[in-house]
Amino acid sequence: MKIVIIGNNVAGTFTAQNIRLLNEAAEIEIFTQEKYPYYTRVRLPELISEKVIIDDLIVFNEEWYKNKQIKLNLNKTVRRINPKTKTLELEGTDSLISYDKLVLALGSTPNIPPIKNAVKFRDEHKGLFTLRSIDDCLEIKDFIRKEKAKNAIVIGGGLLGLELANQINNSGLDTTVVEFFPRLLPRQLDMECGAMLREEIENKGIKVVLDAATEEILGNGSVTGITLKGGEVIDADIILIQAGIRPTINLAKDANLDTNKGIVVNAYLETSEKDIFAVGDCIEYNNQIWGIIPACMEQSKIVAASVLGLKKVEYLGTIPKNTLKIMGLDLTSIGMIDPSKDTLEQAPGGWDILKKADKKNCCYQKLVLKDNKLKGAILFGDTKAISYVNNKMEQDVDKNELRKLLELYIYKCQNCGKEYDEAMMEILFKDLPENFKCPNCNGPKKDFKQKE
Ligand SMILES: Cc1cc2nc3c(=O)[nH]c(=O)nc-3n(C[C@H](O)[C@H](O)[C@H](O)COP(=O)(O)OP(=O)(O)OC[C@H]3O[C@@H](n4cnc5c(N)ncnc54)[C@H](O)[C@@H]3O)c2cc1C
């Protein structure tokens, strides 16, 4: 059986590895348009600031593929899939590649929001960039050096935008992050933690502009800045857009496979076409796309089994988990972190939030429960609860255990018995002003004692 995989990043490479683990005989061949074997995208921003070199990013070198008897074809772009004849066409050659089973691990590309002139400046390489690959990094680095760029704008205050802004700032450029939503990391944080993070980012010398819709990229020749809705102009010699991803669906769409936001798959990661499977950033399952490595890893096990006809495990989706990788900032966000009005309306009742906001020490911990099951968490500044949270997601938890974990206490007024439950309050007991009075009996703060 000949299995062909298009794409050799996390999803493609781990699918190949998992197939090989299950079957020693299958012929496995990978095609990728990139010129490097599997490398991690996670540390790409550090390539710009020269904290790492290309070799540091390579996860598996070509030797690894040879040892696993996986044929890796670098620099080969697939132009068309012909499901009827089970063949592929490559750019620059007429010869056809045949397959018995085909896995699409096509990944995603950076999303460019509808900003006037953005695509033009990006396509003309005139100072507007997105970041996805080693080659993008090399191009950005080269532009900064050649143009002696001094001011950078990063459009997008999500995880990748902030990590990129940090490394651009480390490279000595005056850096501004422009975010459409009213907080940083809009998908991972609530307003309160977003405000704490903003302060920390600004302490690093990065400017932050929130609630800001970029309307136009300015420039004559190369970029000179942006205009925000409302007319404000921000100057820049280089603009980087990190505003989400778009699954790569063109090949699948042209071959008449079901596509929507992504390539539509079922729980066995089968596409609408027999013997064609899809995995990783390019898929859409249950109306959802992921764009994170843990999802690719999980899916690559399931798709490997499916390809070999061993349909044992169904994909149930992956709980989103994100960690911000900026030195000195510990921040992890997992699952449901802000049961919004919508969620409460869809699934009312049973939601509980335990929260510790220690602004003085820049720590924020929030655990979200539904019917006593742990549904999500934000851990900022103090992430020692992380392994507990990882292990207990979607499981029943004991609120008292959680209080201990977060070091949250209940203080009781010795006069009237009124309790101050830190987990439910905006301010920790220690941070209450000295003239705080018991809301029930007006007794002084000193009459409150910590409950055992
Ligand atoms: C800067 C950056 C930092 C990130 N940090 C994190 C992080 O900290 N944690 C996390 O979980 N995720 C992170 N991600 C996301 C993570 O890298 C992706 O989820 C992951 O790379 C997806 O893997 P994939 O194999 O599905 O697709 P991709 O990595 O997009 O790879 C797709 C592959 O398909 C190939 N391809 C596409 N079309 C064709 C064609 N027509 N012919 C031939 N080959 C083709 C490409 O060459 C490529 O090899 C980060 C991403 C970036 C860009």
The ligand as an SDF file (V2000), in Angstrom:
LIG
                    3D

 53 58  0  0  0  0  0  0  0  0999 V2000
    5.2400   31.7590   14.8910 C   0  0  0  0  0  0  0  0  0  0  0  0
    4.3830   30.6160   15.3050 C   0  0  0  0  0  0  0  0  0  0  0  0
    4.4010   30.1810   16.6410 C   0  0  0  0  0  0  0  0  0  0  0  0
    3.5660   29.1440   17.0480 C   0  0  0  0  0  0  0  0  0  0  0  0
    3.5990   28.7520   18.3640 N   0  0  0  0  0  0  0  0  0  0  0  0
    2.7850   27.7400   18.7680 C   0  0  0  0  0  0  0  0  0  0  0  0
    2.8030   27.2900   20.1260 C   0  0  0  0  0  0  0  0  0  0  0  0
    3.5410   27.8100   20.9570 O   0  0  0  0  0  0  0  0  0  0  0  0
    1.9900   26.2560   20.4820 N   0  0  0  0  0  0  0  0  0  0  0  0
    1.1540   25.6650   19.5790 C   0  0  0  0  0  0  0  0  0  0  0  0
    0.4340   24.7350   19.9450 O   0  0  0  0  0  0  0  0  0  0  0  0
    1.1270   26.0580   18.2780 N   0  0  0  0  0  0  0  0  0  0  0  0
    1.9130   27.0710   17.8580 C   0  0  0  0  0  0  0  0  0  0  0  0
    1.8760   27.4840   16.5500 N   0  0  0  0  0  0  0  0  0  0  0  0
    0.9460   26.7920   15.6120 C   0  0  0  0  0  0  0  0  0  0  0  0
    1.5770   25.5160   15.0990 C   0  0  0  0  0  0  0  0  0  0  0  0
    2.8340   25.7770   14.5790 O   0  0  0  0  0  0  0  0  0  0  0  0
    0.6400   24.8960   14.0740 C   0  0  0  0  0  0  0  0  0  0  0  0
   -0.5070   24.4670   14.7370 O   0  0  0  0  0  0  0  0  0  0  0  0
    1.3060   23.7340   13.3570 C   0  0  0  0  0  0  0  0  0  0  0  0
    2.4650   24.1110   12.6690 O   0  0  0  0  0  0  0  0  0  0  0  0
    0.3290   23.1010   12.3720 C   0  0  0  0  0  0  0  0  0  0  0  0
    0.9490   22.0260   11.7680 O   0  0  0  0  0  0  0  0  0  0  0  0
    0.4240   21.4250   10.4050 P   0  0  0  0  0  0  0  0  0  0  0  0
    1.3550   20.3140   10.0960 O   0  0  0  0  0  0  0  0  0  0  0  0
   -1.0210   21.1330   10.4800 O   0  0  0  0  0  0  0  0  0  0  0  0
    0.5510   22.6040    9.3370 O   0  0  0  0  0  0  0  0  0  0  0  0
    1.7420   23.5560    8.9100 P   0  0  0  0  0  0  0  0  0  0  0  0
    2.7040   23.7140   10.0080 O   0  0  0  0  0  0  0  0  0  0  0  0
    1.1010   24.7820    8.3670 O   0  0  0  0  0  0  0  0  0  0  0  0
    2.4310   22.7740    7.7340 O   0  0  0  0  0  0  0  0  0  0  0  0
    1.7740   22.5810    6.5050 C   0  0  0  0  0  0  0  0  0  0  0  0
    2.6730   21.8810    5.5410 C   0  0  0  0  0  0  0  0  0  0  0  0
    1.9820   21.6890    4.3060 O   0  0  0  0  0  0  0  0  0  0  0  0
    2.8460   22.0020    3.2260 C   0  0  0  0  0  0  0  0  0  0  0  0
    2.0080   22.3300    2.0570 N   0  0  0  0  0  0  0  0  0  0  0  0
    0.9060   23.1110    2.0060 C   0  0  0  0  0  0  0  0  0  0  0  0
    0.4050   23.1440    0.7510 N   0  0  0  0  0  0  0  0  0  0  0  0
    1.2090   22.3740    0.0050 C   0  0  0  0  0  0  0  0  0  0  0  0
    1.2230   22.0080   -1.3820 C   0  0  0  0  0  0  0  0  0  0  0  0
    0.2960   22.4360   -2.2360 N   0  0  0  0  0  0  0  0  0  0  0  0
    2.2240   21.1940   -1.7930 N   0  0  0  0  0  0  0  0  0  0  0  0
    3.1790   20.7460   -0.9710 C   0  0  0  0  0  0  0  0  0  0  0  0
    3.2080   21.0590    0.3400 N   0  0  0  0  0  0  0  0  0  0  0  0
    2.2350   21.8480    0.8180 C   0  0  0  0  0  0  0  0  0  0  0  0
    3.7180   23.0950    3.7520 C   0  0  0  0  0  0  0  0  0  0  0  0
    4.9230   23.1450    3.0530 O   0  0  0  0  0  0  0  0  0  0  0  0
    3.9510   22.6230    5.2020 C   0  0  0  0  0  0  0  0  0  0  0  0
    4.9800   21.6950    5.2680 O   0  0  0  0  0  0  0  0  0  0  0  0
    2.7040   28.5130   16.1030 C   0  0  0  0  0  0  0  0  0  0  0  0
    2.7030   28.9480   14.7690 C   0  0  0  0  0  0  0  0  0  0  0  0
    3.5220   29.9740   14.3580 C   0  0  0  0  0  0  0  0  0  0  0  0
    3.5030   30.4170   12.9300 C   0  0  0  0  0  0  0  0  0  0  0  0
  1  2  1  0
  2  3  1  0
  2 52  2  0
  3  4  2  0
  4  5  1  0
  4 50  1  0
  5  6  2  0
  6  7  1  0
  6 13  1  0
  7  8  2  0
  7  9  1  0
  9 10  1  0
 10 11  2  0
 10 12  1  0
 12 13  2  0
 13 14  1  0
 14 15  1  0
 14 50  1  0
 15 16  1  0
 16 17  1  0
 16 18  1  0
 18 19  1  0
 18 20  1  0
 20 21  1  0
 20 22  1  0
 22 23  1  0
 23 24  1  0
 24 25  2  0
 24 26  1  0
 24 27  1  0
 27 28  1  0
 28 29  2  0
 28 30  1  0
 28 31  1  0
 31 32  1  0
 32 33  1  0
 33 34  1  0
 33 48  1  0
 34 35  1  0
 35 36  1  0
 35 46  1  0
 36 37  1  0
 36 45  1  0
 37 38  2  0
 38 39  1  0
 39 40  1  0
 39 45  2  0
 40 41  1  0
 40 42  2  0
 42 43  1  0
 43 44  2  0
 44 45  1  0
 46 47  1  0
 46 48  1  0
 48 49  1  0
 50 51  2  0
 51 52  1  0
 52 53  1  0
M  END
$$$$
